[in-house]
Every structure is written in structure tokens, then in C-alpha cells.
Amino acid sequence: MRLPRRYQGGGGGAAHGGFIAAVLDEVSGLVAMTFGRLAVTKSLEIRFRRPMPVGVRLQVEAGVVGVSGREWWVDSRISDGDGADVASGSGVFVEPRTRGGRRSEPPRPA
């Protein structure tokens, strides 16, 4: 991903921390969808390691740490072009139940 300059809302020309948190939340929530499940954020902890540069290529990744019932534990990170961590996150994502008590399904492509 490359962060456009319009997201330069943080101090010193760095990305705004809220944008960083949103990116980590989004990529973490998508992990369950790769397994055909829908999961929403229950909790998310963000660790800011250093200012996130704007206008440079960044690597964003997330992976499952564990699953228990409807809960997914996911770790995520954003790193710069040199592979150094900019921010990381750990979260718990839960599969919502439908009215009938079953697990919900992710949206289907049209």
C-alpha cells in the first residue's frame, strides 16, 4: 500500500494514528473472510512503533493466532520499505450470530 499525502494528518508529516488503527482493524477483520467467515472487531490494541511515513510503499499483513468457537485472535502489522515495523496490532474478532443462532456468512460477490 502507498499512503497518499492527503492522509498526512499527524505531526511532523506522518500519518494520523487513527488512520493507522483503521488500516490494522480492516486488514485484521478481513482475515476471517479468507476462511469464508465474517467476523467483527471485539477488541483491538495498537502499538505505534515509529511515525508512519507518507508517500512511501508500506507492507500490511495480518494472520490468525488462534480460534476458539466464534472468536478469532489476529495479529497484524505495518512495516516500511526496509521491513521495520511502523505499527502493530492484536485483536479479537467475533463471528456474529444470525437471528436463528447460526454463524453469519460473509457477503457474497455479485
Secondary structure, 3 states (H helix, E strand, C coil): CECCHHHCCCHHHCCCHHHHHHHHHHHHHHHHHCCCCCCEEEEEEEEECCCCCCCCECEEEEEEEEEECCEEEEEEEEECCCCCEEEEEEEEEECCECCCCCECCCCCCC
